[in-house]
Amino acid sequence: MRIRAVTPELLVTELADRIASAPPDRWVRVALDGAPAAHPERLADDLVAPLRLRGRAALRVSAADFLRPASLRYEFGRADPDSYYSDWLDARALNREVLDPLAEGGTGRVLSALWDAAADRATRTPYQELAPGGVVLVDGALLLGQGLSFDVAVHLWLSPGALARHTPAAEHWTLPAFARYEDEVGPTGFADLVVRMDDPRRPAVFGPLAD
């Protein structure tokens, strides 16, 4: 597969162009998927203003605000990679509250945050309306391959060595979960766009960004 080096600025510009090319009356549900070390939230944040300049309202959502309660996440301990892989994210709630309302024929009424993991309680975030043509940008880890309803899936890929180097030592217990993700889901083959992020100052796109 061809790998094309881009600047971070060009990556944002081309990705915003691709997202904004969708029909103007349709919502676009975008996944920015990557390990915390790849900082998918930064790319999601960087896309908001360019999308608005292209006439697309943009709503930011973090998968970290759709985690299950601590009693479920930590049933087998606070550092269990298998639980992190399969039991932390409440994918059903993320579909129900964010992605399904933005499907064709949906209501456009979404909840941008459901669970405060630090306080271990529901948030008080109000529902909001996203007008047709709006874009929801969802950042998080391990998002692909579990039935989440995205229109565009971007995977920020790190080589195993870079993932280990950029992951804090206290979080190395998560590394087996990402190895399992590579083996079982294969996000580089699942995503619409793959960006190598070993050096975030010099990202590289796998294949063409747009058809």
C-alpha positions as CSV (number, residue, x, y, z in Angstrom):
1,M,0.0,0.0,0.0
2,R,1.3,3.5,-0.9
3,I,2.2,5.7,2.1
4,R,2.1,9.4,1.6
5,A,3.7,11.8,4.0
6,V,1.7,14.9,4.9
7,T,2.0,17.8,7.3
8,P,-0.5,17.9,10.2
9,E,-2.1,20.9,8.7
10,L,-2.5,19.2,5.3
11,L,-4.0,16.2,7.0
12,V,-6.6,18.3,8.7
13,T,-7.4,20.2,5.4
14,E,-7.8,17.1,3.3
15,L,-9.8,15.3,5.9
16,A,-12.1,18.3,6.4
17,D,-12.6,18.4,2.6
18,R,-13.5,14.7,2.5
19,I,-16.0,15.0,5.3
20,A,-17.6,18.1,3.9
21,S,-18.0,16.5,0.5
22,A,-20.9,14.4,1.8
23,P,-24.4,15.5,0.7
24,P,-25.2,18.8,2.4
25,D,-28.5,17.5,4.0
26,R,-27.0,14.4,5.6
27,W,-25.3,14.1,9.0
28,V,-21.8,12.7,9.0
29,R,-20.7,10.5,11.8
30,V,-16.9,10.4,12.0
31,A,-14.7,8.1,14.2
32,L,-11.2,9.3,15.2
33,D,-10.0,6.0,16.5
34,G,-6.6,5.5,18.1
35,A,-4.7,4.6,21.3
36,P,-4.4,7.4,23.8
37,A,-0.8,7.7,22.7
38,A,-1.9,8.7,19.2
39,H,-4.1,11.5,20.7
40,P,-7.1,11.1,18.4
41,E,-8.8,13.9,20.4
42,R,-6.3,16.4,19.0
43,L,-7.2,15.6,15.4
44,A,-10.9,15.7,16.3
45,D,-10.5,19.1,17.9
46,D,-8.5,20.4,15.0
47,L,-11.3,19.5,12.5
48,V,-14.0,21.6,14.2
49,A,-13.0,25.0,12.8
50,P,-12.2,23.8,9.3
51,L,-15.5,22.0,9.0
52,R,-17.4,25.1,10.2
53,L,-15.6,27.1,7.6
54,R,-16.9,24.6,5.0
55,G,-20.5,25.2,6.2
56,R,-20.7,22.1,8.5
57,A,-21.7,22.4,12.1
58,A,-19.4,20.2,14.1
59,L,-20.1,18.5,17.4
60,R,-17.3,16.9,19.5
61,V,-17.9,13.8,21.4
62,S,-15.4,11.7,23.4
63,A,-15.9,7.9,23.9
64,A,-14.4,8.5,27.3
65,D,-17.7,10.1,28.2
66,F,-19.5,6.8,27.4
67,L,-17.8,4.4,29.6
68,R,-19.5,1.9,31.8
69,P,-19.7,2.3,35.6
70,A,-16.6,1.5,37.6
71,S,-18.3,-1.6,39.0
72,L,-18.4,-3.1,35.5
73,R,-15.1,-1.7,34.2
74,Y,-13.1,-2.9,37.2
75,E,-14.9,-6.2,37.9
76,F,-11.6,-8.0,37.3
77,G,-9.3,-5.3,38.6
78,R,-8.3,-1.8,37.5
79,A,-5.5,-3.1,35.1
80,D,-7.1,-6.0,33.3
81,P,-6.4,-5.6,29.5
82,D,-9.3,-8.0,28.5
83,S,-11.8,-5.8,30.4
84,Y,-10.3,-2.7,28.9
85,Y,-10.7,-4.3,25.4
86,S,-14.3,-5.5,25.7
87,D,-16.0,-4.1,28.8
88,W,-15.1,-0.4,29.3
89,L,-16.9,1.3,26.5
90,D,-20.7,1.4,26.5
91,A,-21.0,1.0,22.7
92,R,-24.8,0.5,22.9
93,A,-25.2,3.8,24.7
94,L,-22.9,5.6,22.2
95,N,-25.1,4.3,19.4
96,R,-28.3,5.1,21.1
97,E,-27.5,8.6,22.3
98,V,-25.2,9.9,19.5
99,L,-24.9,7.9,16.4
100,D,-28.4,6.4,15.7
101,P,-30.1,9.8,16.0
102,L,-27.9,11.0,13.2
103,A,-28.7,8.2,10.8
104,E,-30.9,8.9,7.8
105,G,-34.4,9.7,9.2
106,G,-33.0,10.3,12.7
107,T,-34.1,13.1,15.1
108,G,-30.8,14.9,15.3
109,R,-31.2,15.1,19.1
110,V,-28.0,13.9,20.7
111,L,-26.4,13.6,24.1
112,S,-22.7,14.5,23.9
113,A,-21.7,13.0,27.3
114,L,-23.4,10.3,29.3
115,W,-21.1,9.2,32.1
116,D,-18.5,11.0,34.2
117,A,-15.9,8.3,34.8
118,A,-14.0,10.3,37.4
119,A,-17.0,10.9,39.6
120,D,-18.6,7.5,38.5
121,R,-22.0,9.0,38.0
122,A,-24.2,10.2,35.1
123,T,-23.4,13.6,33.7
124,R,-26.0,16.4,33.6
125,T,-25.2,17.2,30.0
126,P,-28.4,18.3,28.2
127,Y,-29.5,17.0,24.9
128,Q,-28.9,19.2,21.9
129,E,-30.0,19.4,18.3
130,L,-27.6,19.0,15.4
131,A,-29.1,20.3,12.2
132,P,-29.0,18.1,9.1
133,G,-25.6,18.5,7.4
134,G,-23.8,18.6,10.8
135,V,-20.9,16.4,11.7
136,V,-20.2,14.6,14.9
137,L,-16.5,13.9,15.6
138,V,-16.1,11.0,18.1
139,D,-12.6,10.3,19.4
140,G,-11.6,7.3,21.3
141,A,-9.7,4.0,21.5
142,L,-10.9,0.6,20.2
143,L,-13.9,2.0,18.4
144,L,-14.0,-0.1,15.3
145,G,-15.4,-3.5,14.8
146,Q,-18.1,-3.4,17.5
147,G,-21.1,-2.2,15.6
148,L,-20.8,1.5,16.1
149,S,-22.6,3.3,13.3
150,F,-20.0,5.6,11.7
151,D,-20.0,7.0,8.2
152,V,-16.3,7.8,8.1
153,A,-13.7,5.9,10.2
154,V,-10.2,7.2,10.6
155,H,-7.7,5.0,12.4
156,L,-4.5,6.6,13.9
157,W,-2.0,3.8,13.7
158,L,1.2,3.4,15.8
159,S,3.7,0.7,15.3
160,P,4.1,-1.6,18.3
161,G,7.4,0.1,19.2
162,A,6.0,3.6,19.0
163,L,2.9,2.6,20.9
164,A,5.1,1.3,23.8
165,R,7.4,4.3,23.7
166,H,4.6,6.9,23.7
167,T,2.4,5.1,26.3
168,P,3.2,6.1,29.9
169,A,4.7,3.2,31.9
170,A,1.7,3.3,34.3
171,E,-0.6,2.4,31.3
172,H,1.5,-0.3,29.8
173,W,-1.0,-2.8,31.0
174,T,-3.3,-1.6,28.2
175,L,-0.8,-2.7,25.5
176,P,-2.1,-6.3,25.2
177,A,-5.5,-4.9,24.5
178,F,-4.2,-3.0,21.5
179,A,-2.3,-6.1,20.3
180,R,-5.5,-8.0,20.5
181,Y,-7.3,-5.2,18.6
182,E,-4.8,-5.5,15.8
183,D,-5.2,-9.3,15.6
184,E,-9.0,-9.6,16.0
185,V,-10.3,-6.4,14.4
186,G,-7.5,-5.3,12.1
187,P,-8.4,-1.6,12.2
188,T,-6.0,-0.7,9.4
189,G,-8.2,-2.8,7.1
190,F,-11.5,-1.8,8.7
191,A,-11.0,2.0,8.6
192,D,-11.8,4.3,5.6
193,L,-8.5,6.1,6.3
194,V,-5.4,5.1,8.1
195,V,-2.8,7.6,9.3
196,R,0.5,6.5,10.7
197,M,1.3,8.6,13.8
198,D,4.7,7.3,15.0
199,D,5.8,10.9,14.8
200,P,2.8,13.2,15.2
201,R,4.8,16.0,13.5
202,R,5.1,13.9,10.4
203,P,2.0,11.9,9.9
204,A,1.7,9.6,6.9
205,V,-1.5,8.5,5.1
206,F,-1.9,5.0,3.9
207,G,-3.2,5.2,0.4
208,P,-5.1,8.2,-1.1
209,L,-7.1,10.4,1.3
210,A,-9.9,10.9,-1.1
211,D,-11.2,9.0,-4.1
